[in-house]
Amino acid sequence: MSVESVHQDADVAAFESGQLMVYPTEAVMGIGCDPDNEAAVMSLLALKQRPVEKGLILLAANYSQLLPYVDDNAIPQDKRFSIFSCWPGPVTWLLPKSATAPKWLTGEHNAIAVRVTAHEGARELCNKLGRPIVSTSANLTGQEPARTTEEARSYFANSVHYVAGSVGGAAQPSTIKDALTGTTIRN
């Protein structure tokens, strides 16, 4: 068995067992978990000292991975081009949430924050997992986001699973836009 397949098996096992995972994204190291594992998401929120009401971003390899969480039929036809022409890429869209999207992901919102990533390592991770992963910056509240595995280790030590890889070349975390209004939430 190759070293790479051992890492892949460890990544999948960590995800499936509810561990928090640190992984590279376009601009910073992300920390996340299985979006359907409420206990894992609550553990992530506690670690980050982040209120559940704020909601979380889902990172995916392709739009089809996001369909269980998004009400695709509620996206107006005239908005679809602006959304899908940005993907894969560093734009997170607030899309109408599906009836089954967990509250621990959407918080107090009627939308869910989703992104189809262009970062090859993050895409490979989501493809390997066969689904999206929760994505928030790998840091503690008020601290700078980690840009390397070593920086992430200084925050989380051995309490999380680390996915091999390097951060992409983006200078800033993803832009966040509301798909229905076109409003930019974070630039």
Contact map, one row per residue, 1 for C-alpha under 8 A:
1110110000000000000000000000000000000000000000000000000000000000000000000000000000000000000000000000000000000000000000000000000000000000000000000000000000000000000000000000000000000000000
1111110000000000000000000000000000000000000000000000000000000000000000000000000000000000000000000000000000000000000000000000000000000000000000000000000000000000000000000000000000000000000
1111111000000000000000000000000000000000000000000000000000000000000000000000000000000000000000000000000000000000000000000000000000000000000000000000000000000000000000000000000000000000000
0111111100000000000000000000000000000000000000000000000000000000000000000000000000000000000000000000000000000000000000000000000000000000000000000000000000000000000000000000000000000000000
1111111110000000000000000000000000000000000000000000000000000000000000000000000000000000000000000000000000000000000000000000000000000000000000000000000000000000000000000000000000000000000
1111111111000000000000000000000000000000000000000000000000000000000000000000000000000000000000000000000000000000000000000000000000000000000000000000000000000000000000000000000000000000000
0011111111100000000000000000000000000000000000000000000000000000000000000000000000000000000000000000000000000000000000000000000000000000000000000000000000000000001100000000000000000000000
0001111111110000000000000000000000000000000000000000000000000000000000000000000000000000000000000000000000000000000000000000000100000000000000000000000000000000000000000000000000000000000
0000111111111000000000000000000000000000000000000000000000000000000000000000000000000000000000000000000000000000000000000000000000000000000000000000000000000000000000000000000000000000000
0000011111111100000000000000000000000000000000000000000000000000000000000000000000000000000000000000000000000000000000000000000000000000000000000000000000000000000000000000000000000000000
0000001111111110000000000000000000000000000000000000000000000000000000000000000000000000000000000000000000000000000000000000000000000000000000000000000000000000101000000000000000000000000
0000000111111111000000000000000000000000000000000000000000000000000000000000000000000000000000000000000000000000000000000000000110000000000000000000000000000000000000000000000000000000000
0000000011111111100000000000000000000000000000000000000000000000000000000000000000000000000000000000000000000000000000000000000000000000000000000000000000000000000000000000000000000000000
0000000001111111111110000000000000000000000000000000000000000000000000000000000000000000000000000000000000000000000000000000000000000000000000000000000000000000100000000000000000000000000
0000000000111111111110000000000011000000000000000000000000000000000000000000000000000000000000000000000000000000000000000000000010000000000000000000000000000000000000000000000000000000000
0000000000011111111000000000000001000000000000000000000000000000000000000000000000000000000000000000000000000000000000000000000000000000000000000000000000000000000000000000000000000000000
0000000000001111111000000000000000000000000000000000000000000000000000000000000000000000000000000000000000000000000000000000000000000000000000000000000000000000000000000000000000000000000
0000000000000111111100000000000011001011000000000000000000000000000000000000000000000000000000000000000000000000000000000000000000000000000000000000000000000000000000000000000000000000000
0000000000000111111110000000000010000001000000000000000000000000000000000000000000000000000000000000000000000000000000000000000000000000000000000000000000000001100000000000000000000000000
0000000000000110011111000000001110000001001100000000000000000000000000000000000000000000000000000000000000000000000000000000000000000000000000000000000000000001100000000000000000000000000
0000000000000110001111100000001110000000000000000000000000000000000000000000000000000000000000000000000000000000000000000000000000000000000000000000000000000001111000000000000000000000000
0000000000000000000111110000111100000000000000000000000000000000000000000000000000000000000000000000000000000000000000000000000000000000010000000000100100000001111000000000000000000000000
0000000000000000000011111000111000000000000000000000000000000000000000000000000000000000000000000000000000000000000000000100000000000000000000000000000000000000011110000000000000000000000
0000000000000000000001111111110000000000000000000000000000000000000000000000000000000000000000000000000000000000000000001100000000000000000000000011000000000000001111110000000000000000000
0000000000000000000000111111110000000000000000000000000000000000000000000000000000000000000000000000000000000000000010101100000000000000000000000000000000000000000001110000000000000000000
0000000000000000000000011111000000000000000000000000000000000000000000000000000000000000010000000000000000000000000011100000000000000000000000000000000000000000000000111100110000000000000
0000000000000000000000011111100000000000000000000000000000000000000000000000000000000000000000000000000000000000000000000000000000000000000000000010000000000000000000111111110000000000000
0000000000000000000000011111110000000000000000000000000000000000000000000000000000000000000000000000000000000000000000000000000000000000110000001111000000000000000000110001100000000000000
0000000000000000000001111011111000000000000000000000000000000000000000000000000000000000000000000000000000000000000000000000000000000000110000001111100100000000000000100000000000000000000
0000000000000000000001111001111100000000000000000000000000000000000000000000000000000000000000000000000000000000000000000000000000000011110000000000000000000000000000000000000000000000000
0000000000000000000111100000111110000000000000000000000000000000000000000000000000000000000000000000000000000000000000000000000000000111110000000000000000000000000000000000000000000000000
0000000000000000000111000000011111000000100100000000000000000000000000000000000000000000000000000000000000000000000000000000000000001111000000000000000000000000000000000000000000000000000
0000000000000010011110000000001111101001100100000000000000000000000000000000000000000000000000000000000000000000000000000000000000001110000000000000000000000000000000000000000000000000000
0000000000000011010000000000000111111001100000000000000000000000000000000000000000000000000000000000000000000000000000000000000000011100000000000000000000000000000000000000000000000000000
0000000000000000000000000000000011111100100000000000000001000000000000000000000000000000000000000000000010000000000000000000000000011100000000000000000000000000000000000000000000000000000
0000000000000000000000000000000001111100000000000000000000000000000000000000000000000000000000000000010000000000000000000000000000000000000000000000000000000000000000000000000000000000000
0000000000000000010000000000000011111111100000000000000000000000000000000000000000000000000000000000000000000000000000000000000000000000000000000000000000000000000000000000000000000000000
0000000000000000000000000000000000111111110000000000000000000000000000000000000000000000000000000000000100000000000000000000000000000000000000000000000000000000000000000000000000000000000
0000000000000000010000000000000000001111111000000000000000000000000000000000000000000000000000000000000000000000000000000000000000000000000000000000000000000000000000000000000000000000000
0000000000000000011100000000000011001111111100000000000000000000000000000000000000000000000000000000000000000000000000000000000000000000000000000000000000000000000000000000000000000000000
0000000000000000000000000000000111101111111110000000000000000000000000000000000000000000000000000000000110000000000000000000000000000000000000000000000000000000000000000000000000000000000
0000000000000000000000000000000000000111111111000001000000000000000000000000000000000000000000000000000100000000000000000000000000000000000000000000000000000000000000000000000000000000000
0000000000000000000100000000000000000011111111100000000000000000000000000000000000000000000000000000000000000000000000000000000000000000000000000000000000000000000000000000000000000000000
0000000000000000000100000000000110000001111111110000000000000000000000000000000000000000000000000000000000000000000000000000000000000000000000000000000000000000000000000000000000000000000
0000000000000000000000000000000000000000111111111111000000000000000000000000000000000000000000000000000000000000000000000000000000000000000000000000000000000000000000000000000000000000000
0000000000000000000000000000000000000000011111111100000000000000000000000000000000000000000000000000000000000000000000000000000000000000000000000000000000000000000000000000000000000000000
0000000000000000000000000000000000000000001111111100000000000000000000000000000000000000000000000000000000000000000000000000000000000000000100000000000000000000000000000000000000000000000
0000000000000000000000000000000000000000000111111100000000000000000000000000000000000000000000000000000000000000000000000000000000000000001110000000000000000000000000000000000000000000000
0000000000000000000000000000000000000000000011111110000000000000000000000000000000000000000000000000000000000000000000000000000000000000000110000000000000000000000000000000000000000000000
0000000000000000000000000000000000000000000011111111010000000000000000000000000000000000000000000000000000000000000000000000000000000000000010000000000000000000000000000000000000000000000
0000000000000000000000000000000000000000000010001111111000000000000000000000000000000000000000000000000000000000000000000000000000000000000000000000000000000000000000000000000000000000000
0000000000000000000000000000000000000000010010000111111000000000000000000000000000000000000000000000000110100000000000000000000000000000000000000000000000000000000000000000000000000000000
0000000000000000000000000000000000000000000000000011111000000000000000000000000000000000000000000000000101111000000000000000000000000000000000000000000000000000000000000000000000000000000
0000000000000000000000000000000000000000000000000111111100000000000000000000000000000000000000000000000001111000000000000000000000000000000000000000000000000000000000000000000000000000000
0000000000000000000000000000000000000000000000000011111110000000000000000000000000000000000000000000000111111001100000000000000000000000000000000000000000000000000000000000000000000000000
0000000000000000000000000000000000000000000000000000011111000000000000000000000000000000000000000000000011100001100000000000000000000111000000000000000000000000000000000000000000000000000
0000000000000000000000000000000000000000000000000000001111100000000000000000000000000000000100000000000010000001111000000000000000000111000000000000000000000000000000000000000000000000000
0000000000000000000000000000000000100000000000000000000111110000010000000000000000000000000000000000000000000000111000000000000000011110000000000000000000000000000000000000000000000000000
0000000000000000000000000000000000000000000000000000000011111000000000000000000000000000000000000000000000000000011110000000010000011110000000000000000000000000000000000000000000000000000
0000000000000000000000000000000000000000000000000000000001111110110000000000000000000000000000000000000000000000011110000110010000111000000000000000000000000000000000000000000000000000000
0000000000000000000000000000000000000000000000000000000000111110100000000000000000000001000000000000000000000000000111000111011000110000000000000000000000000000000000000000000000000000000
0000000000000000000000000000000000000000000000000000000000011111110000000000000000000001000000000000000000000000000110000000000000000000000000000000000000000000000000000000000000000000000
0000000000000000000000000000000000000000000000000000000000011111111000000000000000000000000000000000000000000000000100000000000000000000000000000000000000000000000000000000000000000000000
0000000000000000000000000000000000000000000000000000000000000111111000000000000000000000000000000000000000000000000000000000000000000000000000000000000000000000000000000000000000000000000
0000000000000000000000000000000000000000000000000000000000011111111100000000000000000000000000000000000000000000000000000000000001110000000000000000000000000000000000000000000000000000000
0000000000000000000000000000000000000000000000000000000001010111111111000000000000000000000000000000000000000000010000000000000000110000000000000000000000000000000000000000000000000000000
0000000000000000000000000000000000000000000000000000000000000011111111110000000000000000000000000000000000000000000000000000000000000000000000000000000000000000000000000000000000000000000
0000000000000000000000000000000000000000000000000000000000000000111111100000000000000000000000000101100000000000000000000000000000000000000000000000000000000000000000000000000000000000000
0000000000000000000000000000000000000000000000000000000000000000011111100000000000000000000000001111110000000001000000000000000000000000000000000000000000000000000000000000000000000000000
0000000000000000000000000000000000000000000000000000000000000000011111110000000000000000000000111100100000000001000000000000000000000000000000000000000000000000000000000000000000000000000
0000000000000000000000000000000000000000000000000000000000000000001111111110000000000000000000111110000000000000000000000000000000000000000000000000000000000000000000000000000000000000000
0000000000000000000000000000000000000000000000000000000000000000001001111110000000000000000000010100000000000000000000000000000000000000000000000000000000000000000000000000000000000000000
0000000000000000000000000000000000000000000000000000000000000000000000111111000000000000000000000000000000000000000000000000000000000000000000000000000000000000000000000000000000000000000
0000000000000000000000000000000000000000000000000000000000000000000000111111000000000000000000010000000000000000000000000000000000000000000000000000000000000000000000000000000000000000000
0000000000000000000000000000000000000000000000000000000000000000000000111111101100000000000000110000000000000000000000000000000000000000000000000000000000000000000000000000000000010000000
0000000000000000000000000000000000000000000000000000000000000000000000001111111100000000000000000000000000000000000000000000000000000000000000000000000000000000000000000000000000010000000
0000000000000000000000000000000000000000000000000000000000000000000000000011111110000000000000000000000000000000000000000000000000000000000000000000000000000000000000000000000000000000000
0000000000000000000000000000000000000000000000000000000000000000000000000001111110000000000000000000000000000000000000000000000000000000000000000000000000000000000000000000000000000000000
0000000000000000000000000000000000000000000000000000000000000000000000000011111111100000000000000000000000000000000000000000000000000000000000000000000000000000000000000000000000110000000
0000000000000000000000000000000000000000000000000000000000000000000000000011111111110000000000000000000000000000000000000000000000000000000000000000000000000000000000000000000000000000000
0000000000000000000000000000000000000000000000000000000000000000000000000000111111111000000000000000000000000000000000000000000000000000000000000000000000000000000000000000000000000000000
0000000000000000000000000000000000000000000000000000000000000000000000000000001111111100000000000000000000000000000000000000000000000000000000000000000000000000000000000000000000000000000
0000000000000000000000000000000000000000000000000000000000000000000000000000001111111110000010000000000000000000000000000000000000000000000000000000000000000000000000000000000000100000000
0000000000000000000000000000000000000000000000000000000000000000000000000000000111111110000000000000000000000000000000000000000000000000000000000000000000000000000000000000000000000000000
0000000000000000000000000000000000000000000000000000000000000000000000000000000011111110000000000000000000000000000000000000000000000000000000000000000000000000000000000000000000000000000
0000000000000000000000000000000000000000000000000000000000000000000000000000000001111111111000000000000000000000000000000000000000000000000000000000000000000000000000000000000000000000000
0000000000000000000000000000000000000000000000000000000000000000000000000000000000111111111000000000000000000000001111000000000000000000000000000000000000000000000000000000000000000000000
0000000000000000000000000000000000000000000000000000000000001100000000000000000000000111110000000000000000000000001111000000000000000000000000000000000000000000000000000000000000000000000
0000000000000000000000000000000000000000000000000000000000000000000000000000000000000111111000000000000000000000001111100000000000000000000000000000000000000000000000000000000000000000000
0000000000000000000000000100000000000000000000000000000000000000000000000000000000000111111100000000000000000000001111000000000000000000000000000000000000000000000000000000111000000000000
0000000000000000000000000000000000000000000000000000000000000000000000000000000000000110111110000000000000000000001000000000000000000000000000000000000000000000000000000000011110000000000
0000000000000000000000000000000000000000000000000000000010000000000000000000000000000000011111000000000000000000111100000000000000000000000000000000000000000000000000000000011110000000000
0000000000000000000000000000000000000000000000000000000000000000000000000000000000100000001111100000000000000001111000000000000000000000000000000000000000000000000000000000000111100000000
0000000000000000000000000000000000000000000000000000000000000000000000000000000000000000000111110000000000000011110000000000000000000000000000000000000000000000000000000000000111100000000
0000000000000000000000000000000000000000000000000000000000000000000001100010000000000000000011111000000000000011110000000000000000000000000000000000000000000000000000000000000001110000000
0000000000000000000000000000000000000000000000000000000000000000000001110110000000000000000001111100000000000111000000000000000000000000000000000000000000000000000000000000000000000000000
0000000000000000000000000000000000000000000000000000000000000000000011100000000000000000000000111110100001000111000000000000000000000000000000000000000000000000000000000000000000000000000
0000000000000000000000000000000000000000000000000000000000000000000111110000000000000000000000011111100000000000000000000000000000000000000000000000000000000000000000000000000000000000000
0000000000000000000000000000000000000000000000000000000000000000000010100000000000000000000000001111100000000000000000000000000000000000000000000000000000000000000000000000000000000000000
0000000000000000000000000000000000000000000000000000000000000000000110000000000000000000000000000111110000000000000000000000000000000000000000000000000000000000000000000000000000000000000
0000000000000000000000000000000000000000000000000000000000000000000111000000000000000000000000001111111011000000000000000000000000000000000000000000000000000000000000000000000000000000000
0000000000000000000000000000000000010000000000000000000000000000000010000000000000000000000000000001111111000000000000000000000000000000000000000000000000000000000000000000000000000000000
0000000000000000000000000000000000000000000000000000000000000000000000000000000000000000000000000000111111110000000000000000000000000000000000000000000000000000000000000000000000000000000
0000000000000000000000000000000000000100110000000001101000000000000000000000000000000000000000000000011111100000000000000000000000000000000000000000000000000000000000000000000000000000000
0000000000000000000000000000000000100000100000000001001110000000000000000000000000000000000000000000111111100001000000000000000000000000000000000000000000000000000000000000000000000000000
0000000000000000000000000000000000000000000000000000111100000000000000000000000000000000000000001000111111111111100000000000000000000000000000000000000000000000000000000000000000000000000
0000000000000000000000000000000000000000000000000001111100000000000000000000000000000000000000000000001111111000000000000000000000000000000000000000000000000000000000000000000000000000000
0000000000000000000000000000000000000000000000000000111000000000000000000000000000000000000000000000001001111100000000000000000000000000000000000000000000000000000000000000000000000000000
0000000000000000000000000000000000000000000000000000111000000000000000000000000000000000000000000000000001111111000000000000000000000000000000000000000000000000000000000000000000000000000
0000000000000000000000000000000000000000000000000000000000000000000000000000000000000000000000011000000001011111000000000000000000000000000000000000000000000000000000000000000000000000000
0000000000000000000000000000000000000000000000000000000000000000000000000000000000000000000001111000000001001111100000000000000000000000000000000000000000000000000000000000000000000000000
0000000000000000000000000000000000000000000000000000001110000000000011000000000000000000000011111000000011001111110000000000000000000000000000000000000000000000000000000000000000000000000
0000000000000000000000000000000000000000000000000000001111000000000000000000000000000000000111100000000001000011111000000000000000000000000000000000000000000000000000000000000100000000000
0000000000000000000000000000000000000000000000000000000011110000010000000000000000000000000111100000000000000001111100000000000000000000000000000000000000000000000000000000000000000000000
0000000000000000000000000000000000000000000000000000000011110000000000000000000000000011111110000000000000000000111110000000000000000000000000000000000000000000000000000000000000000000000
0000000000000000000000000000000000000000000000000000000000111110000000000000000000000011110100000000000000000000011111000000000000000000000000000000000000000000000000000000000000000000000
0000000000000000000000001100000000000000000000000000000000111100000000000000000000000011110000000000000000000000001111110110000000000000000000000000000000000000000000000000000000000000000
0000000000000000000000000100000000000000000000000000000000001000000000000000000000000011110000000000000000000000000111110110000000000000000000000000000000000000000000000000000000000000000
0000000000000000000000001100000000000000000000000000000000000000000000000000000000000000100000000000000000000000000011111110000000000000000000000000000000000000000000010000000000000000000
0000000000000000000000000000000000000000000000000000000000000000000000000000000000000000000000000000000000000000000011111111000000000000000000000000000000000000000000000000000000000000000
0000000000000000000000011000000000000000000000000000000000000000000000000000000000000000000000000000000000000000000000111111100000000000000000000000000000000000000011000000000000000000000
0000000000000000000000111000000000000000000000000000000000011000000000000000000000000000000000000000000000000000000011111111110000000000000000000000000000000000000000000000000000000000000
0000000000000000000000000000000000000000000000000000000000011000000000000000000000000000000000000000000000000000000011111111111000000000000000000000000000000000000000000000000000000000000
0000000000000000000000000000000000000000000000000000000000001000000000000000000000000000000000000000000000000000000000011111111100000000000000000000000000000000000000000000000000000000000
0000000000000000000000000000000000000000000000000000000000000000000000000000000000000000000000000000000000000000000000001111111110000000000000000000000000000000000000000000000000000000000
0000000000000000000000000000000000000000000000000000000000111000000000000000000000000000000000000000000000000000000000000111111111111000000000000000000000000000000000000000000000000000000
0000000000000000000000000000000000000000000000000000000000001000000000000000000000000000000000000000000000000000000000000011111111100000000000000000000000000000000000000000000000000000000
0000000100010000000000000000000000000000000000000000000000000000000000000000000000000000000000000000000000000000000000000001111111000000000000000000000000000000000000000000000000000000000
0000000000010010000000000000000000000000000000000000000000000000000000000000000000000000000000000000000000000000000000000000111111110000000000000000000000000000000000000000000000000000000
0000000000000000000000000000000000000000000000000000000000000000100000000000000000000000000000000000000000000000000000000000011111110000000000000000000000000000000000000000000000000000000
0000000000000000000000000000000000000000000000000000000000011000110000000000000000000000000000000000000000000000000000000000011011111000000000000000000000000000000000000000000000000000000
0000000000000000000000000000000001100000000000000000000001111000110000000000000000000000000000000000000000000000000000000000010011111100000000000000000000000000000000000000000000000000000
0000000000000000000000000000000111100000000000000000000001110000000000000000000000000000000000000000000000000000000000000000010000111110000000000000000000000000000000000000000000000000000
0000000000000000000000000000001111100000000000000000000111100000000000000000000000000000000000000000000000000000000000000000000000011111000000000000000000000000000000000000000000000000000
0000000000000000000000000000011110000000000000000000000111100000000000000000000000000000000000000000000000000000000000000000000000001111100000000000000000000000000000000000000000000000000
0000000000000000000000000000011100000000000000000000000110000000000000000000000000000000000000000000000000000000000000000000000000000111110000000000000000000000000000000000000000000000000
0000000000000000000000000001111000000000000000000000000000000000000000000000000000000000000000000000000000000000000000000000000000000011111000001100000000000000000000000000000000000000000
0000000000000000000001000001111000000000000000000000000000000000000000000000000000000000000000000000000000000000000000000000000000000001111100001100000100000000000000000000000000000000000
0000000000000000000000000000000000000000000000010000000000000000000000000000000000000000000000000000000000000000000000000000000000000000111110111100000100100000000000000000000000000000000
0000000000000000000000000000000000000000000000111000000000000000000000000000000000000000000000000000000000000000000000000000000000000000011111111000000000100000000000000000000000000000000
0000000000000000000000000000000000000000000000011100000000000000000000000000000000000000000000000000000000000000000000000000000000000000001111100000000000000000000000000000000000000000000
0000000000000000000000000000000000000000000000000000000000000000000000000000000000000000000000000000000000000000000000000000000000000000000111110000000000000000000000000000000000000000000
0000000000000000000000000000000000000000000000000000000000000000000000000000000000000000000000000000000000000000000000000000000000000000001111111000000000000000000000000000000000000000000
0000000000000000000000000000000000000000000000000000000000000000000000000000000000000000000000000000000000000000000000000000000000000000001101111100000000000000000000000000000000000000000
0000000000000000000000000001100000000000000000000000000000000000000000000000000000000000000000000000000000000000000000000000000000000000111100111110000000000000000000000000000000000000000
0000000000000000000000000001100000000000000000000000000000000000000000000000000000000000000000000000000000000000000000000000000000000000111000011111101100000000000000000000000000000000000
0000000000000000000000010011100000000000000000000000000000000000000000000000000000000000000000000000000000000000000000000000000000000000000000001111101100000000000000100000000000000000000
0000000000000000000000010001100000000000000000000000000000000000000000000000000000000000000000000000000000000000000000000000000000000000000000000111111100000000000001100000000000000000000
0000000000000000000001000000100000000000000000000000000000000000000000000000000000000000000000000000000000000000000000000000000000000000000000000111111110000000010000000000000000000000000
0000000000000000000000000000000000000000000000000000000000000000000000000000000000000000000000000000000000000000000000000000000000000000000000000001111111000000000000000000000000000000000
0000000000000000000000000000000000000000000000000000000000000000000000000000000000000000000000000000000000000000000000000000000000000000000000000111111111100000000000000000000000000000000
0000000000000000000001000000100000000000000000000000000000000000000000000000000000000000000000000000000000000000000000000000000000000000011000000111111111111000000000000000000000000000000
0000000000000000000000000000000000000000000000000000000000000000000000000000000000000000000000000000000000000000000000000000000000000000000000000000111111111100000000000000000000000000000
0000000000000000000000000000000000000000000000000000000000000000000000000000000000000000000000000000000000000000000000000000000000000000000000000000011111111000000000000000000000000000000
0000000000000000000000000000000000000000000000000000000000000000000000000000000000000000000000000000000000000000000000000000000000000000001100000000001111111000000000000000000000000000000
0000000000000000000000000000000000000000000000000000000000000000000000000000000000000000000000000000000000000000000000000000000000000000000000000000000111111111000000000000000000000000000
0000000000000000000000000000000000000000000000000000000000000000000000000000000000000000000000000000000000000000000000000000000000000000000000000000000111111111000000000000000000000000000
0000000000000000000000000000000000000000000000000000000000000000000000000000000000000000000000000000000000000000000000000000000000000000000000000000000010011111100000000000000000000000000
0000000000000000000000000000000000000000000000000000000000000000000000000000000000000000000000000000000000000000000000000000000000000000000000000000000000011111100000000000000000000000000
0000000000000000001111000000000000000000000000000000000000000000000000000000000000000000000000000000000000000000000000000000000000000000000000000000000000011111110000000000000000000000000
0000000000100100001111000000000000000000000000000000000000000000000000000000000000000000000000000000000000000000000000000000000000000000000000000000000000000111111000000000000000000000000
0000000000000000000011100000000000000000000000000000000000000000000000000000000000000000000000000000000000000000000000000000000000000000000000000000100000000001111100000000000000000000000
0000001000100000000011110000000000000000000000000000000000000000000000000000000000000000000000000000000000000000000000000000000000000000000000000000000000000000111110000000000000000000000
0000001000000000000000110000000000000000000000000000000000000000000000000000000000000000000000000000000000000000000000000000000000000000000000000000000000000000011111000000000000000000000
0000000000000000000000110000000000000000000000000000000000000000000000000000000000000000000000000000000000000000000000001000000000000000000000000000000000000000001111100000000000000000000
0000000000000000000000011000000000000000000000000000000000000000000000000000000000000000000000000000000000000000000000001000000000000000000000000001000000000000000111110000000000000000000
0000000000000000000000011111100000000000000000000000000000000000000000000000000000000000000000000000000000000000000000000000000000000000000000000011000000000000000011111000000000000000000
0000000000000000000000011111000000000000000000000000000000000000000000000000000000000000000000000000000000000000000000100000000000000000000000000000000000000000000001111100000000000000000
0000000000000000000000000110000000000000000000000000000000000000000000000000000000000000000000000000000000000000000000000000000000000000000000000000000000000000000000111110000000000000000
0000000000000000000000000110000000000000000000000000000000000000000000000000000000000000000000000000000000000000000000000000000000000000000000000000000000000000000000011111100000000000000
0000000000000000000000000010000000000000000000000000000000000000000000000000000000000000000000000000000000000000000000000000000000000000000000000000000000000000000000001111100000000000000
0000000000000000000000000011000000000000000000000000000000000000000000000000000000000000000000000000000000000000000000000000000000000000000000000000000000000000000000000111110000000000000
0000000000000000000000000111000000000000000000000000000000000000000000000000000000000000010000000000000000000000000000000000000000000000000000000000000000000000000000000111111000000000000
0000000000000000000000000110000000000000000000000000000000000000000000000000000000000000011100000000000000000000000000000000000000000000000000000000000000000000000000000001111100000000011
0000000000000000000000000000000000000000000000000000000000000000000000000000000000000000011100000000000000000000000000000000000000000000000000000000000000000000000000000000111110000001111
0000000000000000000000000000000000000000000000000000000000000000000000000000000000000000001111000000000000000000100000000000000000000000000000000000000000000000000000000000011111000001111
0000000000000000000000000000000000000000000000000000000000000000000000000000000000000000001111000000000000000000000000000000000000000000000000000000000000000000000000000000001111100111110
0000000000000000000000000000000000000000000000000000000000000000000000000000000000000000000011100000000000000000000000000000000000000000000000000000000000000000000000000000000111111111100
0000000000000000000000000000000000000000000000000000000000000000000000000000001000100000000011100000000000000000000000000000000000000000000000000000000000000000000000000000000011111110000
0000000000000000000000000000000000000000000000000000000000000000000000000011001000000000000000100000000000000000000000000000000000000000000000000000000000000000000000000000000001111100000
0000000000000000000000000000000000000000000000000000000000000000000000000000000000000000000000000000000000000000000000000000000000000000000000000000000000000000000000000000000001111110000
0000000000000000000000000000000000000000000000000000000000000000000000000000000000000000000000000000000000000000000000000000000000000000000000000000000000000000000000000000000011111111000
0000000000000000000000000000000000000000000000000000000000000000000000000000000000000000000000000000000000000000000000000000000000000000000000000000000000000000000000000000000011101111100
0000000000000000000000000000000000000000000000000000000000000000000000000000000000000000000000000000000000000000000000000000000000000000000000000000000000000000000000000000001111000111111
0000000000000000000000000000000000000000000000000000000000000000000000000000000000000000000000000000000000000000000000000000000000000000000000000000000000000000000000000000001111000011111
0000000000000000000000000000000000000000000000000000000000000000000000000000000000000000000000000000000000000000000000000000000000000000000000000000000000000000000000000000011110000001111
0000000000000000000000000000000000000000000000000000000000000000000000000000000000000000000000000000000000000000000000000000000000000000000000000000000000000000000000000000011100000001111
